[in-house]
């Protein structure tokens, strides 16, 4: 799957990851949901699809801030 082929929730979440990553570093799921204008369940589903796309478009990064908000997400490196 290519970024240009994304639509709907997947496109909104991908854009949210890209925008938040540039501003504040890797965002949490809650941050992505707010940015994309989606509820947590739809955001989680979109993140899952983006993580399992071929090639992978988003990847999970452990949260080092110890805020207990769960993992953060970044755009996957392009090869």
N, C-alpha and C positions, 0 to 999 in steps of 0.2 A: 504494500500500500504506500502511496506517495502522499505527502502533505497536501498537494493540490487536489487530491481526490476526496479529502475529508469533507463532511457536511454535518449539519445538525449539531447534536451535543458533542460529538467528537471534535468537530472544528472549533466549537466554542471553548472547550477545555484545552485543546492544544494552544489556542491563542492566549488563554489565561495563563498557562504555564510559561509561555514565551514572554509575555508582558510582565508577570510577577517576578520571574527569574531575573530579568534585566533590572527591575526596581529594587527588590528586597532580598535577592538570593532565592533559594529553592522554597517554594510555597507549600504549606500543608493543604490537605484535602479541603478543609473548611475555607481557606483562602481562595482556592480554585472555584469552589461552589459559588461564593459571593461574586467573584470576578466574572464568571460565566453566566450568572443569573439562573443557576440550577439548584435543585435540592441535593442533599448529600448522596442519596441513592443513585440518582442519574449521573452525578459527577463521578462517583466510584465506578459505575459501570463503564463510563467513557474512558476513565483512566485505565481500567483493566483492558479494554479493547486496544488502547494506544500502546500499552505495555506489551501486548501479545501480537501486535501487528508485525508483518514481515516486510521491511525491516522495522525493528522496534523504534517507536517515535518518542516515547517517554519512559524514563526509568525512575525507580524508587531509590531514595537516598536516606540513610538513617538520620534521624534528627539529633544533632549534636548539642542542641540548646537545652536539653533536659526539661522541656516544657510539658512533656507527657501528652502532646497533641498528635502523636503518631508520626509516621514518616513524612518526608517532604518529597517533591517530585521535580525533576529537571528534564529538559529535552535530552533525548539520547544523542550521543555523538554521531555525527554523520560520517559514513565511511566512503 
